[in-house]
Amino acid sequence: MTIMFCKWKLSFAIAAAGLLVCTTVLAAAFPDVPSGHVYRDSIEQLVASGVIGGNPDGNFYPDRDVNRAEMLKMLYLAQGKQPDPTSVGCFPDVIPGSWYESFVCDAAAMRYVAGYSDGTFRPSQSVNRVEALKMIQEVFGLPVPNVTELDRSVVQFVDVSTSAWYIKYLFNAHVVGILPIAGQDTSRYFPERALKRGEAAAMIYNAQHAEIREERQQIEEESMQEEEGGEQASSEPATEEQMAENSPAVVPISRDVTFPFEERGKFSGKQTYSFRFSLSNQMTIATIASLQAGQTGKIQCTLYLMEDDGFSEQYYLGVQNGGKCELLTTLSPGAYQLQLQPTEPDTTFTVAVAEAAGDGNDGFIEAQLLPRNTARTATLPPNNFVDWYRFSIAGSEAQHLKVETSNTTNLTCIVYAMHDVDLFGFTMPQCNQYYLYPPGTYYVAIGRKTGKSTSQTYTILLRE
């Protein structure tokens, strides 16, 4: 049989108009992918473009698991990427000279993937659904911003914790259209379930189209900017004084600033804006982000410690105080990103970040040791937002524990898992519930639900 394989070609010369170029190609008719199969179109499109193939017996086996090495090869082919043949010897369990060595080692060198905590890659292990999502978005080079609390509230799968390591990949996959796919649009996502060949084809095919949509949108935006720039060029340029008198300018999606700083700007719709800055010394800082007087809605703020691998295991959630979002955090030296997001579109804001005084328990670096089976009572004083605690699980066996807290009406409780916890396939624990904690280091944040200035007393207990 024949199918039509089509792809958008874009050109600046035609002002972002899309040319749909179609080529008729032969596609294998797989007896186990009959007409009406949920993934048939995706499978045949990727077969036609040489990304995937059938098996010697003529079948495709859409319900067969995809392993981690196979997934990488498919993604490289889908992107037209050629792995560096000199990329070798990256993991002890990657067989030298194997068909997959260059794909795995090149992906590791490009920081698309990382090994497990024991230093292995496990190429023959079935890739699970969330590992596959990360691979797809990294290899395709799709921007994956850190999620806000508003973003987290959108993720409605009952089996997905909003603190899981993969939450930003899962959320972004829905934003750009990689998800949902047929058979995965229920209330559960089953993040640890092995990805099937048919599912992989559907996700990769959707990712190709997500990339095309992003490219078209970027070209359209640049075209509009060129047109606006042409109109401005014909008029008298504004002076700095005139610009300052106008309403706040739209802040770039992400910009570098020097600590301390005060900024003002205007959101474009509900799009997030970020400010990147660095600290050379440990210090306590106060962050106040405010909507301009008369604006409706709220503003949300989250502060991330940025790691080299793109993950942020240390992050701070702002506390709402009327039209403000506030943070009081003691930070170690490093690179940070402050992310703001409005609940109403096109609102204007101001943000100020400066050194402040804390109470000695305002961040990961000041977290107090949380012993087992010993209740501790503490009080959050006025104008202080979060208390921090830490505990660890030694050895190689997971342990059944519960982080128990009181005053849940007024206070929140979040458990953070650090890099020494095997996060792959691991759903984050919840406070006040028993959980099988894998070995590693954990932090607990006890914080206010609102920025009211009254004292809040609570009890915390790590119960065996």
C-alpha positions as CSV (number, residue, x, y, z in Angstrom):
1,M,0.0,0.0,0.0
2,T,1.0,3.6,-0.3
3,I,0.8,6.5,2.1
4,M,1.5,10.2,1.9
5,F,4.3,11.5,4.1
6,C,4.1,15.2,4.6
7,K,6.1,17.8,6.4
8,W,5.9,21.6,6.7
9,K,8.8,23.5,5.2
10,L,9.1,27.1,6.4
11,S,10.8,30.1,4.8
12,F,11.5,33.6,6.0
13,A,11.2,34.7,2.4
14,I,7.5,34.1,2.4
15,A,6.8,35.8,5.7
16,A,6.3,32.6,7.7
17,A,3.8,31.0,5.2
18,G,3.9,27.2,5.4
19,L,4.5,25.1,2.4
20,L,3.2,21.5,2.8
21,V,5.5,19.2,0.9
22,C,4.2,15.7,0.4
23,T,6.0,12.6,-0.9
24,T,4.3,9.3,-1.8
25,V,6.3,6.5,-0.3
26,L,5.8,2.8,0.2
27,A,4.8,1.6,3.7
28,A,4.9,-1.9,5.0
29,A,1.5,-3.4,5.8
30,F,1.9,-5.0,9.2
31,P,-0.6,-7.7,9.9
32,D,-0.5,-6.9,13.6
33,V,-1.3,-3.2,12.9
34,P,-4.6,-3.5,11.1
35,S,-6.8,-0.7,9.8
36,G,-8.3,1.1,12.8
37,H,-5.4,0.4,15.1
38,V,-5.0,3.4,17.4
39,Y,-1.3,3.9,16.5
40,R,-1.5,2.9,12.8
41,D,-1.0,6.4,11.4
42,S,1.9,7.3,13.6
43,I,3.6,3.9,13.0
44,E,3.3,4.1,9.2
45,Q,4.5,7.8,9.1
46,L,7.6,6.9,11.1
47,V,8.2,3.7,9.0
48,A,8.0,5.8,5.9
49,S,10.6,8.3,7.2
50,G,12.9,5.5,8.2
51,V,12.7,6.1,12.0
52,I,11.3,2.7,12.9
53,G,10.9,-0.6,11.1
54,G,9.2,-3.9,11.4
55,N,10.6,-7.3,12.4
56,P,11.9,-10.1,10.1
57,D,8.7,-12.0,10.5
58,G,6.7,-9.1,9.0
59,N,5.1,-7.9,12.2
60,F,5.6,-4.6,14.0
61,Y,4.7,-5.8,17.6
62,P,3.2,-2.5,18.8
63,D,2.7,-3.9,22.3
64,R,6.3,-4.9,22.8
65,D,8.4,-2.9,25.3
66,V,11.0,-0.4,24.0
67,N,14.3,-0.5,25.8
68,R,16.4,2.5,26.7
69,A,18.9,2.1,23.9
70,E,16.2,1.5,21.3
71,M,14.4,4.7,22.4
72,L,17.5,6.8,21.9
73,K,18.2,5.4,18.4
74,M,14.6,6.1,17.3
75,L,14.9,9.7,18.6
76,Y,18.2,10.3,16.8
77,L,16.7,9.0,13.6
78,A,13.6,11.1,14.0
79,Q,15.7,14.2,14.4
80,G,18.2,13.3,11.6
81,K,21.0,13.4,14.2
82,Q,24.2,11.4,13.7
83,P,25.9,10.3,16.9
84,D,29.6,11.0,17.2
85,P,31.3,7.7,16.4
86,T,34.1,8.7,18.8
87,S,31.7,8.7,21.7
88,V,32.5,5.5,23.4
89,G,33.1,4.0,26.9
90,C,30.5,6.1,28.7
91,F,29.0,3.5,31.0
92,P,30.3,0.3,32.3
93,D,27.3,-1.7,31.1
94,V,27.4,-0.3,27.6
95,I,29.0,-3.0,25.5
96,P,32.0,-1.7,23.5
97,G,31.3,-1.9,19.7
98,S,27.6,-2.6,20.2
99,W,25.0,-1.1,17.8
100,Y,23.8,1.3,20.4
101,E,27.1,2.4,22.0
102,S,27.5,5.6,19.9
103,F,23.8,6.6,20.5
104,V,24.0,6.2,24.2
105,C,27.4,7.8,24.6
106,D,26.7,10.7,22.3
107,A,23.4,11.3,24.2
108,A,25.3,11.2,27.5
109,A,27.9,13.7,26.1
110,M,25.2,16.0,24.9
111,R,23.5,15.7,28.4
112,Y,20.3,14.3,26.9
113,V,20.5,11.5,29.4
114,A,22.3,10.5,32.6
115,G,22.9,7.2,34.2
116,Y,21.4,5.8,37.3
117,S,22.8,6.5,40.8
118,D,25.0,3.4,40.6
119,G,26.7,4.7,37.5
120,T,25.1,2.4,35.0
121,F,22.8,3.2,32.0
122,R,20.9,-0.1,31.7
123,P,20.5,0.0,27.9
124,S,18.5,-3.2,27.7
125,Q,16.0,-2.2,30.4
126,S,12.6,-1.2,29.3
127,V,12.2,2.6,29.2
128,N,9.3,3.8,31.3
129,R,6.8,6.4,30.2
130,V,8.4,9.4,32.1
131,E,12.0,8.4,31.2
132,A,10.8,8.4,27.5
133,L,9.2,11.9,27.9
134,K,12.5,13.3,29.2
135,M,14.5,11.7,26.4
136,I,12.1,13.0,23.7
137,Q,12.1,16.6,24.9
138,E,15.9,16.6,25.5
139,V,16.9,15.1,22.1
140,F,14.4,17.3,20.2
141,G,15.7,20.3,22.0
142,L,12.3,21.5,23.2
143,P,12.4,24.1,25.9
144,V,11.2,22.6,29.2
145,P,10.6,25.4,31.8
146,N,10.3,24.6,35.5
147,V,6.7,24.3,36.5
148,T,4.9,26.7,38.9
149,E,2.4,25.8,41.5
150,L,-0.3,26.8,39.0
151,D,1.2,24.4,36.5
152,R,1.3,21.7,39.1
153,S,-2.5,22.2,39.7
154,V,-3.1,21.4,36.1
155,V,-1.6,17.9,36.3
156,Q,-4.6,15.9,37.4
157,F,-3.4,12.3,37.2
158,V,-4.2,10.6,40.5
159,D,-1.0,8.5,40.4
160,V,1.4,11.4,39.7
161,S,2.8,13.5,42.6
162,T,3.2,17.2,41.7
163,S,6.7,17.0,43.4
164,A,8.0,14.1,41.2
165,W,11.2,14.7,39.3
166,Y,9.5,14.3,36.0
167,I,6.6,16.7,36.6
168,K,8.0,19.5,34.3
169,Y,8.4,17.0,31.4
170,L,4.9,15.6,31.9
171,F,3.4,19.1,32.0
172,N,5.3,20.4,29.1
173,A,4.5,17.3,27.0
174,H,0.8,18.3,27.3
175,V,1.6,22.0,26.6
176,V,3.4,21.2,23.3
177,G,1.1,18.4,22.2
178,I,3.3,15.3,22.7
179,L,0.6,14.1,25.0
180,P,-2.1,12.9,25.3
181,I,-2.0,9.9,22.9
182,A,-4.6,7.2,22.4
183,G,-5.0,5.0,25.5
184,Q,-3.3,7.5,27.8
185,D,-6.0,10.1,28.3
186,T,-7.6,8.7,31.5
187,S,-7.2,9.9,35.1
188,R,-4.0,7.8,35.5
189,Y,-0.7,8.1,33.7
190,F,1.1,5.0,35.1
191,P,4.5,6.8,35.0
192,E,6.5,3.6,35.8
193,R,4.9,1.5,33.2
194,A,7.1,0.3,30.3
195,L,6.6,2.2,27.1
196,K,5.3,0.1,24.2
197,R,6.5,0.4,20.6
198,G,3.1,1.7,19.4
199,E,3.1,4.3,22.2
200,A,6.6,5.4,21.3
201,A,5.7,5.9,17.7
202,A,2.7,8.1,18.7
203,M,4.8,10.2,21.1
204,I,7.7,10.7,18.6
205,Y,5.3,11.6,15.8
206,N,3.6,14.1,18.0
207,A,7.0,15.5,19.1
208,Q,7.9,16.1,15.4
209,H,4.8,18.1,14.9
210,A,5.3,20.0,18.2
211,E,8.7,21.0,16.9
212,I,7.2,22.2,13.6
213,R,4.5,24.2,15.5
214,E,7.2,25.8,17.7
215,E,9.2,26.8,14.6
216,R,6.2,28.3,12.9
217,Q,5.3,30.3,15.9
218,Q,8.8,31.6,16.3
219,I,8.9,32.7,12.7
220,E,5.5,34.4,12.9
221,E,6.6,36.3,16.1
222,E,9.9,37.4,14.4
223,S,7.9,38.5,11.3
224,M,5.6,40.5,13.5
225,Q,8.5,42.1,15.3
226,E,10.1,43.0,12.0
227,E,6.8,44.7,10.9
228,E,6.5,46.6,14.1
229,G,10.2,47.6,13.9
230,G,9.6,49.0,10.4
231,E,6.7,51.1,11.6
232,Q,8.8,52.5,14.5
233,A,11.7,53.3,12.3
234,S,9.5,55.7,10.3
235,S,8.6,57.7,13.3
236,E,10.7,59.8,15.7
237,P,12.5,57.6,18.2
238,A,11.4,57.9,21.8
239,T,13.8,59.3,24.4
240,E,14.7,57.4,27.5
241,E,12.6,59.8,29.6
242,Q,9.6,59.2,27.4
243,M,10.1,55.4,27.6
244,A,10.3,55.6,31.4
245,E,7.0,57.5,31.5
246,N,5.2,54.8,29.5
247,S,3.7,51.7,31.0
248,P,6.2,49.0,32.0
249,A,7.8,47.2,29.1
250,V,7.2,43.5,28.5
251,V,10.1,41.7,30.3
252,P,11.9,39.1,28.2
253,I,10.9,35.5,29.1
254,S,14.2,35.1,30.9
255,R,16.8,37.8,31.7
256,D,20.0,38.1,33.7
257,V,20.1,40.5,36.6
258,T,22.6,41.4,39.3
259,F,21.7,40.9,43.0
260,P,20.1,42.9,44.6
261,F,17.6,44.1,42.1
262,E,14.3,45.8,41.6
263,E,12.4,45.3,38.3
264,R,9.0,46.1,36.9
265,G,7.2,44.7,33.8
266,K,4.1,43.4,32.2
267,F,3.1,39.8,31.6
268,S,2.2,38.7,28.1
269,G,-1.0,36.7,28.8
270,K,-0.3,34.3,31.6
271,Q,3.2,33.6,30.4
272,T,5.9,33.2,33.0
273,Y,8.9,35.4,33.3
274,S,12.2,34.6,35.0
275,F,15.1,36.5,36.4
276,R,18.5,34.8,36.7
277,F,21.1,35.9,39.3
278,S,24.1,34.5,41.2
279,L,25.2,34.7,44.8
280,S,28.9,34.4,45.7
281,N,28.2,34.1,49.5
282,Q,25.6,32.5,51.7
283,M,23.0,34.9,52.7
284,T,19.3,35.4,53.6
285,I,17.3,37.2,51.0
286,A,13.7,38.6,50.9
287,T,11.7,38.4,47.7
288,I,8.5,40.5,47.2
289,A,6.7,40.2,43.9
290,S,3.6,42.5,43.7
291,L,0.9,43.2,41.1
292,Q,0.5,46.9,40.4
293,A,-2.3,48.7,42.3
294,G,-5.6,48.1,40.7
295,Q,-4.6,44.8,39.0
296,T,-6.9,41.8,39.5
297,G,-5.7,38.3,40.4
298,K,-2.6,37.1,42.1
299,I,1.1,36.7,41.3
300,Q,3.0,33.4,42.0
301,C,6.7,33.2,42.6
302,T,9.1,30.3,42.8
303,L,12.9,30.4,43.4
304,Y,15.1,27.6,42.0
305,L,18.7,26.7,42.6
306,M,19.9,25.9,39.1
307,E,22.0,22.7,38.7
308,D,24.3,21.9,35.8
309,D,22.0,19.1,34.6
310,G,19.0,21.3,34.3
311,F,17.2,19.8,37.3
312,S,16.4,21.8,40.4
313,E,16.1,19.7,43.5
314,Q,16.2,22.8,45.7
315,Y,13.4,25.2,45.1
316,Y,11.3,27.5,47.2
317,L,7.5,28.2,46.8
318,G,6.3,31.7,47.5
319,V,3.6,32.5,50.0
320,Q,0.6,34.5,48.9
321,N,-0.1,37.7,50.9
322,G,-2.9,39.5,49.2
323,G,-1.7,40.8,45.8
324,K,1.9,39.9,46.8
325,C,4.0,36.7,46.6
326,E,6.8,36.6,49.2
327,L,9.9,34.5,50.1
328,L,12.4,34.6,52.9
329,T,15.2,32.2,52.1
330,T,18.7,31.5,53.2
331,L,20.7,30.5,50.1
332,S,24.1,28.9,49.5
333,P,26.4,30.3,46.9
334,G,25.2,29.4,43.4
335,A,23.1,30.4,40.4
336,Y,19.4,31.0,41.0
337,Q,16.3,31.6,38.9
338,L,13.2,33.5,40.2
339,Q,10.1,32.6,38.2
340,L,6.9,34.7,38.3
341,Q,3.5,33.9,36.9
342,P,0.1,35.7,37.1
343,T,-3.3,34.2,37.6
344,E,-4.8,36.9,35.3
345,P,-3.4,37.7,31.8
346,D,-1.6,40.9,30.8
347,T,-1.1,42.3,34.3
348,T,1.8,44.5,35.4
349,F,4.1,43.8,38.3
350,T,7.1,44.9,40.4
351,V,9.6,42.6,42.1
352,A,12.3,43.4,44.6
353,V,15.0,41.0,45.8
354,A,17.4,42.1,48.6
355,E,19.4,40.9,51.6
356,A,17.3,40.4,54.8
357,A,17.4,38.9,58.3
358,G,16.0,35.5,59.0
359,D,15.5,33.3,62.1
360,G,18.2,30.7,61.4
361,N,15.9,28.1,59.8
362,D,15.0,29.6,56.4
363,G,16.3,27.2,53.7
364,F,17.9,23.8,52.8
365,I,21.3,25.0,54.1
366,E,19.8,25.7,57.6
367,A,17.6,22.7,57.9
368,Q,17.5,21.1,61.4
369,L,18.0,17.4,61.9
370,L,14.7,15.5,62.3
371,P,15.3,12.5,64.6
372,R,13.0,9.5,64.5
373,N,10.1,9.0,67.0
374,T,10.8,12.3,68.7
375,A,8.1,14.9,68.4
376,R,9.3,18.5,68.0
377,T,7.1,21.5,68.6
378,A,8.0,24.8,67.0
379,T,6.5,28.2,66.1
380,L,6.7,30.1,62.8
381,P,7.1,33.7,64.0
382,P,5.3,36.7,62.3
383,N,6.8,37.5,58.9
384,N,8.6,34.2,58.7
385,F,7.2,31.8,56.1
386,V,8.9,28.3,56.2
387,D,10.8,26.1,58.6
388,W,13.2,23.4,57.3
389,Y,14.1,19.9,58.5
390,R,16.2,17.0,57.2
391,F,16.6,13.3,57.6
392,S,18.3,10.5,55.8
393,I,17.8,6.8,55.1
394,A,21.1,4.8,55.4
395,G,22.0,1.4,53.9
396,S,20.5,-0.1,50.8
397,E,17.0,-1.0,51.9
398,A,13.9,1.3,51.8
399,Q,12.2,2.0,55.1
400,H,8.6,2.5,56.0
401,L,8.2,5.9,57.6
402,K,5.7,8.8,58.0
403,V,6.4,12.5,58.3
404,E,3.6,13.5,60.7
405,T,2.7,17.2,61.2
406,S,-0.1,19.1,63.0
407,N,-1.9,22.4,62.2
408,T,-2.6,21.3,58.6
409,T,-5.4,23.9,58.3
410,N,-2.9,26.8,58.4
411,L,0.4,25.1,57.3
412,T,1.7,23.1,54.3
413,C,4.2,20.3,54.4
414,I,6.4,19.3,51.5
415,V,9.0,16.5,51.4
416,Y,11.9,17.0,49.0
417,A,14.1,14.1,47.8
418,M,17.8,14.9,47.0
419,H,20.1,13.7,44.2
420,D,21.3,10.6,46.2
421,V,17.7,9.2,46.1
422,D,17.0,7.0,43.1
423,L,14.4,9.2,41.6
424,F,13.7,7.2,38.4
425,G,10.3,5.6,38.8
426,F,9.9,7.2,42.3
427,T,6.8,9.1,43.2
428,M,7.4,11.7,45.9
429,P,6.0,10.9,49.4
430,Q,3.3,12.9,51.1
431,C,3.3,14.2,54.7
432,N,1.0,12.4,57.2
433,Q,1.1,9.2,55.2
434,Y,3.3,6.2,55.6
435,Y,5.7,5.7,52.7
436,L,8.4,3.3,51.7
437,Y,11.4,5.7,51.6
438,P,14.3,4.7,49.4
439,P,17.8,5.3,50.8
440,G,19.1,8.9,50.5
441,T,18.6,12.4,51.9
442,Y,15.3,14.2,52.4
443,Y,14.2,17.7,53.4
444,V,10.9,18.7,54.9
445,A,9.5,22.2,54.5
446,I,6.7,23.4,56.9
447,G,5.3,26.6,55.6
448,R,2.4,29.0,55.8
449,K,-0.5,28.7,53.4
450,T,-0.9,32.5,53.5
451,G,1.3,35.4,54.4
452,K,-0.6,36.4,57.5
453,S,1.7,37.9,60.2
454,T,0.3,35.9,63.2
455,S,2.5,33.2,64.8
456,Q,1.8,29.5,63.9
457,T,2.7,26.7,66.2
458,Y,3.0,23.1,65.0
459,T,4.4,19.7,65.9
460,I,6.5,17.5,63.5
461,L,7.4,13.9,64.0
462,L,9.3,11.3,61.9
463,R,7.4,8.2,62.9
464,E,8.7,4.6,62.2
